[in-house]
């Protein structure tokens, strides 16, 4: 979860720009930038396999997060999870 360090609109802009980056990642789908409450944001993303996850976590979004940690937000927490059941979109 990303905690607010400056104005919410700056975080929103940062996350919206992230969409352009992940659209270039063939193994990142879906990807969501989300708001929990006015000053708490997050990213939810999914991958077909662990190699897709690792490519994303070492890619441009991860680099942008690192570059903005301490400026736009506190140190983000990344919590990998494994899906054990799903209802895919129709």
CNS distance restraints for C-alpha pairs under 8 A (distance, minus, plus):
assign (resid   1 and name CA) (resid  40 and name CA) 7.01 0.50 0.50
assign (resid   1 and name CA) (resid  41 and name CA) 5.93 0.50 0.50
assign (resid   1 and name CA) (resid  42 and name CA) 4.67 0.50 0.50
assign (resid   1 and name CA) (resid  43 and name CA) 7.36 0.50 0.50
assign (resid   1 and name CA) (resid  76 and name CA) 5.72 0.50 0.50
assign (resid   1 and name CA) (resid  77 and name CA) 5.63 0.50 0.50
assign (resid   1 and name CA) (resid  78 and name CA) 7.51 0.50 0.50
assign (resid   2 and name CA) (resid  40 and name CA) 6.00 0.50 0.50
assign (resid   2 and name CA) (resid  41 and name CA) 5.02 0.50 0.50
assign (resid   2 and name CA) (resid  42 and name CA) 5.49 0.50 0.50
assign (resid   2 and name CA) (resid  73 and name CA) 6.06 0.50 0.50
assign (resid   2 and name CA) (resid  74 and name CA) 6.52 0.50 0.50
assign (resid   2 and name CA) (resid  75 and name CA) 7.33 0.50 0.50
assign (resid   2 and name CA) (resid  76 and name CA) 5.20 0.50 0.50
assign (resid   2 and name CA) (resid  77 and name CA) 7.37 0.50 0.50
assign (resid   3 and name CA) (resid  39 and name CA) 6.53 0.50 0.50
assign (resid   3 and name CA) (resid  40 and name CA) 5.01 0.50 0.50
assign (resid   3 and name CA) (resid  41 and name CA) 6.45 0.50 0.50
assign (resid   3 and name CA) (resid  73 and name CA) 5.41 0.50 0.50
assign (resid   3 and name CA) (resid  74 and name CA) 5.71 0.50 0.50
assign (resid   3 and name CA) (resid  76 and name CA) 7.64 0.50 0.50
assign (resid   4 and name CA) (resid   8 and name CA) 6.91 0.50 0.50
assign (resid   4 and name CA) (resid  11 and name CA) 7.64 0.50 0.50
assign (resid   4 and name CA) (resid  39 and name CA) 5.08 0.50 0.50
assign (resid   4 and name CA) (resid  40 and name CA) 5.93 0.50 0.50
assign (resid   4 and name CA) (resid  41 and name CA) 7.63 0.50 0.50
assign (resid   4 and name CA) (resid  72 and name CA) 7.00 0.50 0.50
assign (resid   4 and name CA) (resid  73 and name CA) 5.28 0.50 0.50
assign (resid   4 and name CA) (resid  74 and name CA) 7.28 0.50 0.50
assign (resid   5 and name CA) (resid  70 and name CA) 7.58 0.50 0.50
assign (resid   5 and name CA) (resid  71 and name CA) 6.85 0.50 0.50
assign (resid   5 and name CA) (resid  72 and name CA) 5.18 0.50 0.50
assign (resid   5 and name CA) (resid  73 and name CA) 4.51 0.50 0.50
assign (resid   5 and name CA) (resid  74 and name CA) 6.67 0.50 0.50
assign (resid   6 and name CA) (resid  10 and name CA) 7.01 0.50 0.50
assign (resid   6 and name CA) (resid  11 and name CA) 7.67 0.50 0.50
assign (resid   6 and name CA) (resid  71 and name CA) 7.83 0.50 0.50
assign (resid   6 and name CA) (resid  72 and name CA) 5.78 0.50 0.50
assign (resid   6 and name CA) (resid  73 and name CA) 7.23 0.50 0.50
assign (resid   7 and name CA) (resid  11 and name CA) 7.00 0.50 0.50
assign (resid   8 and name CA) (resid  12 and name CA) 6.23 0.50 0.50
assign (resid   8 and name CA) (resid  38 and name CA) 7.25 0.50 0.50
assign (resid   8 and name CA) (resid  39 and name CA) 6.40 0.50 0.50
assign (resid   9 and name CA) (resid  13 and name CA) 6.09 0.50 0.50
assign (resid  10 and name CA) (resid  14 and name CA) 6.21 0.50 0.50
assign (resid  10 and name CA) (resid  72 and name CA) 7.39 0.50 0.50
assign (resid  11 and name CA) (resid  15 and name CA) 6.19 0.50 0.50
assign (resid  11 and name CA) (resid  41 and name CA) 7.96 0.50 0.50
assign (resid  11 and name CA) (resid  72 and name CA) 6.65 0.50 0.50
assign (resid  12 and name CA) (resid  16 and name CA) 6.06 0.50 0.50
assign (resid  13 and name CA) (resid  17 and name CA) 6.17 0.50 0.50
assign (resid  14 and name CA) (resid  18 and name CA) 6.39 0.50 0.50
assign (resid  15 and name CA) (resid  19 and name CA) 6.80 0.50 0.50
assign (resid  15 and name CA) (resid  33 and name CA) 6.07 0.50 0.50
assign (resid  16 and name CA) (resid  20 and name CA) 7.46 0.50 0.50
assign (resid  16 and name CA) (resid  33 and name CA) 7.51 0.50 0.50
assign (resid  17 and name CA) (resid  21 and name CA) 7.06 0.50 0.50
assign (resid  18 and name CA) (resid  22 and name CA) 6.36 0.50 0.50
assign (resid  18 and name CA) (resid  61 and name CA) 6.25 0.50 0.50
assign (resid  19 and name CA) (resid  23 and name CA) 6.07 0.50 0.50
assign (resid  19 and name CA) (resid  31 and name CA) 7.77 0.50 0.50
assign (resid  20 and name CA) (resid  24 and name CA) 7.07 0.50 0.50
assign (resid  21 and name CA) (resid  25 and name CA) 7.21 0.50 0.50
assign (resid  21 and name CA) (resid  60 and name CA) 6.92 0.50 0.50
assign (resid  21 and name CA) (resid  61 and name CA) 6.79 0.50 0.50
assign (resid  22 and name CA) (resid  28 and name CA) 6.51 0.50 0.50
assign (resid  22 and name CA) (resid  31 and name CA) 7.52 0.50 0.50
assign (resid  22 and name CA) (resid  61 and name CA) 7.38 0.50 0.50
assign (resid  23 and name CA) (resid  28 and name CA) 7.74 0.50 0.50
assign (resid  25 and name CA) (resid  56 and name CA) 7.44 0.50 0.50
assign (resid  27 and name CA) (resid  47 and name CA) 5.74 0.50 0.50
assign (resid  27 and name CA) (resid  48 and name CA) 6.54 0.50 0.50
assign (resid  27 and name CA) (resid  52 and name CA) 5.10 0.50 0.50
assign (resid  27 and name CA) (resid  53 and name CA) 7.69 0.50 0.50
assign (resid  28 and name CA) (resid  45 and name CA) 6.80 0.50 0.50
assign (resid  28 and name CA) (resid  46 and name CA) 6.09 0.50 0.50
assign (resid  28 and name CA) (resid  47 and name CA) 5.29 0.50 0.50
assign (resid  28 and name CA) (resid  48 and name CA) 7.90 0.50 0.50
assign (resid  28 and name CA) (resid  52 and name CA) 6.79 0.50 0.50
assign (resid  28 and name CA) (resid  53 and name CA) 7.51 0.50 0.50
assign (resid  28 and name CA) (resid  56 and name CA) 7.06 0.50 0.50
assign (resid  29 and name CA) (resid  45 and name CA) 6.56 0.50 0.50
assign (resid  29 and name CA) (resid  46 and name CA) 5.58 0.50 0.50
assign (resid  29 and name CA) (resid  47 and name CA) 6.06 0.50 0.50
assign (resid  30 and name CA) (resid  44 and name CA) 7.92 0.50 0.50
assign (resid  30 and name CA) (resid  45 and name CA) 5.46 0.50 0.50
assign (resid  30 and name CA) (resid  46 and name CA) 5.50 0.50 0.50
assign (resid  30 and name CA) (resid  47 and name CA) 7.58 0.50 0.50
assign (resid  31 and name CA) (resid  43 and name CA) 7.22 0.50 0.50
assign (resid  31 and name CA) (resid  44 and name CA) 5.76 0.50 0.50
assign (resid  31 and name CA) (resid  45 and name CA) 4.18 0.50 0.50
assign (resid  31 and name CA) (resid  46 and name CA) 6.62 0.50 0.50
assign (resid  32 and name CA) (resid  43 and name CA) 5.59 0.50 0.50
assign (resid  32 and name CA) (resid  44 and name CA) 5.05 0.50 0.50
assign (resid  32 and name CA) (resid  45 and name CA) 6.15 0.50 0.50
assign (resid  33 and name CA) (resid  41 and name CA) 7.49 0.50 0.50
assign (resid  33 and name CA) (resid  42 and name CA) 5.96 0.50 0.50
assign (resid  33 and name CA) (resid  43 and name CA) 4.56 0.50 0.50
assign (resid  33 and name CA) (resid  44 and name CA) 6.51 0.50 0.50
assign (resid  34 and name CA) (resid  41 and name CA) 5.61 0.50 0.50
assign (resid  34 and name CA) (resid  42 and name CA) 5.13 0.50 0.50
assign (resid  34 and name CA) (resid  43 and name CA) 5.86 0.50 0.50
assign (resid  34 and name CA) (resid  44 and name CA) 7.42 0.50 0.50
assign (resid  35 and name CA) (resid  39 and name CA) 7.77 0.50 0.50
assign (resid  35 and name CA) (resid  40 and name CA) 5.93 0.50 0.50
assign (resid  35 and name CA) (resid  41 and name CA) 4.31 0.50 0.50
assign (resid  35 and name CA) (resid  42 and name CA) 6.24 0.50 0.50
assign (resid  36 and name CA) (resid  40 and name CA) 5.42 0.50 0.50
assign (resid  36 and name CA) (resid  41 and name CA) 5.72 0.50 0.50
assign (resid  36 and name CA) (resid  42 and name CA) 7.40 0.50 0.50
assign (resid  37 and name CA) (resid  41 and name CA) 7.36 0.50 0.50
assign (resid  46 and name CA) (resid  53 and name CA) 7.50 0.50 0.50
assign (resid  47 and name CA) (resid  52 and name CA) 5.60 0.50 0.50
assign (resid  47 and name CA) (resid  53 and name CA) 5.64 0.50 0.50
assign (resid  48 and name CA) (resid  52 and name CA) 6.55 0.50 0.50
assign (resid  48 and name CA) (resid  53 and name CA) 8.00 0.50 0.50
assign (resid  49 and name CA) (resid  53 and name CA) 6.57 0.50 0.50
assign (resid  50 and name CA) (resid  54 and name CA) 6.08 0.50 0.50
assign (resid  51 and name CA) (resid  55 and name CA) 6.09 0.50 0.50
assign (resid  52 and name CA) (resid  56 and name CA) 6.27 0.50 0.50
assign (resid  53 and name CA) (resid  57 and name CA) 6.15 0.50 0.50
assign (resid  54 and name CA) (resid  58 and name CA) 6.17 0.50 0.50
assign (resid  55 and name CA) (resid  59 and name CA) 5.94 0.50 0.50
assign (resid  56 and name CA) (resid  60 and name CA) 7.64 0.50 0.50
assign (resid  56 and name CA) (resid  61 and name CA) 7.33 0.50 0.50
assign (resid  56 and name CA) (resid  62 and name CA) 7.25 0.50 0.50
assign (resid  57 and name CA) (resid  61 and name CA) 7.55 0.50 0.50
assign (resid  57 and name CA) (resid  62 and name CA) 5.53 0.50 0.50
assign (resid  58 and name CA) (resid  62 and name CA) 5.90 0.50 0.50
assign (resid  58 and name CA) (resid  63 and name CA) 7.25 0.50 0.50
assign (resid  59 and name CA) (resid  63 and name CA) 6.34 0.50 0.50
assign (resid  60 and name CA) (resid  64 and name CA) 6.08 0.50 0.50
assign (resid  61 and name CA) (resid  65 and name CA) 6.13 0.50 0.50
assign (resid  62 and name CA) (resid  66 and name CA) 6.22 0.50 0.50
assign (resid  63 and name CA) (resid  67 and name CA) 6.12 0.50 0.50
assign (resid  64 and name CA) (resid  68 and name CA) 6.21 0.50 0.50
assign (resid  65 and name CA) (resid  69 and name CA) 6.02 0.50 0.50
assign (resid  65 and name CA) (resid  76 and name CA) 7.76 0.50 0.50
assign (resid  68 and name CA) (resid  72 and name CA) 5.53 0.50 0.50
assign (resid  68 and name CA) (resid  73 and name CA) 6.91 0.50 0.50
assign (resid  69 and name CA) (resid  73 and name CA) 5.44 0.50 0.50
assign (resid  69 and name CA) (resid  74 and name CA) 5.60 0.50 0.50
assign (resid  69 and name CA) (resid  75 and name CA) 5.54 0.50 0.50
assign (resid  69 and name CA) (resid  76 and name CA) 7.48 0.50 0.50
assign (resid  70 and name CA) (resid  74 and name CA) 5.29 0.50 0.50
assign (resid  70 and name CA) (resid  75 and name CA) 6.89 0.50 0.50
